[in-house]
Amino acid sequence: MHKLFNFEPNNKPKAGQKITLIIAYICYLGAVFSAGVSYYLGREDTYTPVFASFIAITVFCICVGFLLHILGSGNLPSLKVDDKIE
């Protein structure tokens, strides 16, 4: 039987996955930085728009970092079309 796609797992991560993992770590660093800034701003007043913005940035960076980490560390199959016809 002819196999159009090869769905066997690929143990070697591709360049796109490596880049995605690096961006995920950058997002984690951004989350730590914005959490530190929001802690510093929250000592004086928590009812400012700047404080709320840094809390939103923290949550956003954590969520984006988590999703990119999952995509970058997954064992994705090769979806290359096989040109050989049996």
Secondary structure, 3 states (H helix, E strand, C coil): CCCCECCCECCCCCHHHHHHHHHHHHHHHHHHHHHHHHHHHHCCCCCCHHHHHHHHHHHHHHHHHHHHHHHHHCCCECCCECCCCC
